[in-house]
Amino acid sequence: MILLEAKDVCKYFHGNKAVDMVNMTINEGEIVGLIGANGAGKTTFFNCLTGYYKATSGTIAFMGKSIEKAKPHVICKMGVGRTFQIAKPFHGLSVLENTVVGAYNKCKTKSDAYKKARECIDFTGLGDKEGLDAASLNTGEQRRLELARALATQPKLLLLDEVMAGLTPTESAEMVELIRKIRDSGVTILMIEHIMPALMSLSDTVYVLDQGRLISKGTPEEVSADKQVIESYLGKSAEV
Amino acid sequence: MNTKKINRITLTALLVLGLIFPFFADYYVLCIGINVLIAALLGQSWNIMSGYAGQFSFGHAVFFGIGAYTSTALYTMFGVTPWLGMIIGAGVAAAVGAIIGFLSFRYKLRDDYFALATLAFAEIFRILVNNTKSLGGATGILIPYLQNPMEYQFASDKTYYYVILIFVALATVYIALMSKSKLGLNLVAIKGNQEAAAALGVNVLKYKLIAISSSAAFAALAGTFYAQYYGFIDPSIVFASSISVEAIVPCIIGGSGTLYGPLLGALLIIPLQEICNSLFTSISGVNMIVYGAVIVAFILFCPDGIFGRIMKIKGKKGAKK
């Protein structure tokens, strides 16, 4: 089943084509990777999908419903969760309370919301930190908190914007496992990532952006063999 | 000692002090007590919108003034009891707050610019009322004193004291309930990062408007009380920027975004003002210099406010263990 379908999505900033005629189809249960050099338009495309930017043209449908004009919180209510490139924990709230904010997206009562939030904190391995102020977490834990919060909104589709940036190799490996676990729990994933081994091992399909345009799409093997991709992004070493 | 215990001790101390204070105070000290409570109510009002939700208001006088003018105009023109006028005033202030918020947030005013917009609205209202003859214009409105409790007028200042004490208690209970609820969490999340809050399904505009409206309503209650207690209002008193400052300072000195911060702040700042005024009578202006210096010292050494400081010391002690 098609979960998300973006057709000819463009986003211009004063004539600068940040996203240029991008098409993307995400099927339920997939992990889709989105790669490209810095400034290729990945995060801008994410922002179009989640309502932070209004696409200049093109259509975006989530489960058959058009969302290109919807506000971020409405898109979240519909079942699209996201994390941010720079973790944005709410200072002054505990890890648990941070996650409860997300849980109220679907939970009606306080006890349900707290139950759901605890579940997500345990799932992401922050169980022993629930009482700490979110400001006191390290980078790895902040990433986990971003995930826990997004999961607490009970998304069908989860958009991950560089969740592995700034993590140690050990933490990255744990994150790969966690992302797999999330997919296995029934959440479809679209992720931007610069750490190639992680992305290639996780993704079913990979999309490659270059200067706002989609230059390649396919399985990780197909994409890493694509000449244009190697030239514009992966670099010569990928050939070896 | 955990947060709950600190909260409980603070609450008990404040409550006991608040209840028995009038029995030990002469007329002058009781007046100061009432002013402390007015500042505390304004501080708590500001706390909701700016301390918790992070929407910095520099124009809380607009809500204070609307409260004062609505109940007073209804009373002097139509004989509506200020008890009812107070509620209508709170409603009008909440509506005006929602309009100010809607206009500001619609045009994506944030932080400093939002603060400037609130300042501008307070000035607009001051000038409007100043030029409205039916509202007394610049001469203001004198409230006939009938000493009738049904008309929100009391023979004894002690009664006034307890009335404003109840309002402060109400505001504090409201914030206590709010801070642990969905509303409170969402407001703190919006203060933290509104994009991230929206990504978690929080309707940012709606919650900001709830914050500004409820904040406005409490400020309006303070406005009506002021009018009834002093018996006279004019635009340069109730829409003054000094009123806006009186809403901000107790909250920041005491600890913004904390339950008891504004109460502690008001308890410190108003008596300080009075002491400065009475100590330095010979040279005019010295009182404000000393008052200003003390505030600067507080900002330097206690940037999180008194309550924030207590929490920090407690946090450090906890970490040492």
Interface residues (C-beta under 8 A of the other chain):
Chain A: T50 G51 Y52 K71 P72 H73 C76 K77 G81 R82 T83 F84 K88 P89 F90 H91 G92 L93 E97 N98 V100 V101 G102 Y104 N105 K106 K110 A113 R149 A150 A152 T153
Chain B: S181 K182 L185 N186 V188 A189 K191 G192 N193 E195 A196 A197 A198 A199 L200 G201 V202 N203 V204 G257
